[in-house]
Amino acid sequence: MKVFLDFEASSLADRSYPVEVAWVFQDGRGESHLIAPAPGWTDWDEAAERIHGISRATLEAEGEPHDVVAERMVEVLSEHDLFASAPSWDGKWLSVLLRAAGQPRHRLRLRDTDEALRATAAEILGPALAEAKLESVVHDLVARFGSAPDGTPAHRALADARVEQERWLRVRHEARLFVTTLP
C-alpha cells in the first residue's frame, strides 16, 4: 500500500533532526508523532520554529522518545511503499531518526510522491491507451491534477502528508474518469 510521509525539522542545516513525523496511508489512515530530541540533537533554528510552530520545550515535554518513534515507523511502514514531496530532505531526517535509534539508515526508503502519481495514472490508463500516447496523457494528468490544492504547505507533518495523499487521490480519480470518457 502507498503511504505518504512528511517530517518537520529543527532547521535545514546539516545537523538538523526531525521534530515531527506523520504518515497517511492511501486509504486515509494516519499517524502523527512529536519527537523528543535524542542526546546530541542540539541544532535549533528559531525561523524553523516560527514556520512549524513547534518549540523545543514542547518537544522535550510532549515528544515521544526518538527510538520509540523509529520502532513504530519500522513496525507499521516496513511492508509499504513510502512517498514524500521532498524525499531528499525527508529522507535525511528519516535517516537521522533511524540511526539515532540504532536502526540501519536504509531500513525504510522514501521515493518522490510524483512517482506514485505517475505510476498510478499509468496503471489505470495503460490498458486503455496505446503505449505511444500513454506517457503524454500521464504527464498531462499529473501536471493538471497533481499539484497541492493551494500550493502552500501547512508545515505540520500530518496536514502535509494528507495533502500528498489528496494529490494522489485526485490523480487516481481523474485517470479513472479519463478512461470512462474514451470511445
N, C-alpha and C positions, 0 to 999 in steps of 0.2 A: 504494500500500500504506500502511496505517496504521503510524505509528511513535510510540512512547510515550517521552517525553523527560523528563529531570529534571536540575536543577542543584543543587549545593551552593554556598554563597557565603560571602564574608568576613564578612558581617553582614546585617542587614536595614536598614541605613542608606541614605540617598540615594546615598552614594559607594561603596556595596558593589559587588563584582565577583564573577564566577564563579571558583570554585576547582576544581570538578569538574563534568563533564558526562557523561551516559550516555544511550544510547537503545537501545530494543528494538523490532525490527520485529514485526509481528503474527505472523510465523512463528517468532519466538523468537531470531533472530539479534540480537546486541547488541554494543555497544562502550562502553568507559568511558575517560575521559581526565582525568588531573590536569592543571590549567592553571597554568603558571608565571605569576606576576604580570607584567603589562605595565608599562612605565615609567609612573609616575604612579598606579598602583594601590597606594595606601598604607593604605586603610581596613582595620582588623582588629579583630575583636571576640572576645575570649577565650571568651565564653559560646558563640558560634557554633562556635568550635574544639572546645569540650567536647562539643557536640552531634554534629558530624560526625566529629570525631577526626582532622582533617587540619590539621597545623601549617603555618605559613607557611614554616618551614625545610624541611619535606617538599616543599612546592610548589617552592621555589627549587632544591632538589636533584634532585627526580624529575619535576617537572611538565614538560609539553611546552610549547614556545613558543605563546603565545596565538594568533598568526597561523596557525600550523600546524593547531591545533585548529579554528579557524574555517574554514580552507580545507577540511579534512576534512569538516566538517559540511556545507558547501555542496556539496561533491562528492558525498557519499553521500545527503544528505537532500533535495536540491532538488526532486526529482520526486515527493515523497511527502507525505501528509497527516500533519502533526505535532500531537501532543496532549500535554498536561501537566495534572497535577492542580491546579496553581496557575499558570495561564497568565499572570496579571499579573506575578507575581514572576519566573517562569522566562523570560517574555518580556522583562522588564527586563534580566536577566543575559545573555540571548541578544543583545539589542541592544547592551549594553556590549561584549561579546566581538566582535561583528561590526564595530562602529565602531572599536574599538581596532586591528582587523586591516585597516582601510581598506575594508571592505565596506559596502554600503548596509545600514542597520539593519533594513530590512524584507525583506532577501533571503530570509530564512526566517521563516515565520509560525507561531505556535502557536495552537491552539484548546484548549478545555476537553475533557478526557477524557470528561466526561459527554455531550458532543455525539456522540462516537464511539459511546458505549454506546447512546444513543437512536437514532442513525441505523442502527446495525447491527440492533438489535431491530426497528425499523420495517421495514427491508428484508426481514428474514426473515418477519415476521408479516403484512406488508401484503397479500400475495397471498391469505392465508388468513382474514383478518378483515375485517369491514365497517369502513369508514372511521370510523363513529361510535364503534366500540369500540376501534379501534387505539391511539389516544392513551392511553387509560386502561390498557390492558394493557402497553404500553411503559413507562409511568410505574411501574406496579407491579413489572414485572420489574427495571427499573433500581434501584428502591428496595430490593427484596429481595436482589438478587444483585450489585449494582454497587458495594458498599462494599468497602473494603480488608479483607482477611481478619481482622486483629486490630485494625484501626483505628489502629495506631501505625506511622508511617513509620520506616524504618531509618536515615534521614538519611545514606545513602550513595547516590549517584546511580544506580548500576546496580541495586541492590536496589529502590529506589523506582520506577524505570522498569519493572522486572519486575512489581512489584505492579500498576501501571497496566495493563500488558499482560494480566496474570492477571484483573483485573476485567473487561476487555473479552472475554476468552475465556469467562469464566463467564457473562456476559450472553448471548453468542452461543450457547453451549451450551444455556442454559435456554430461549432463544427457539426454538431448533430442537426441543427436547424438547416445548415447549408446542404447537408445530404438530403434532407426531405424536399428541398426545392429543385433537385436535379431531375431531369426528364427520365 
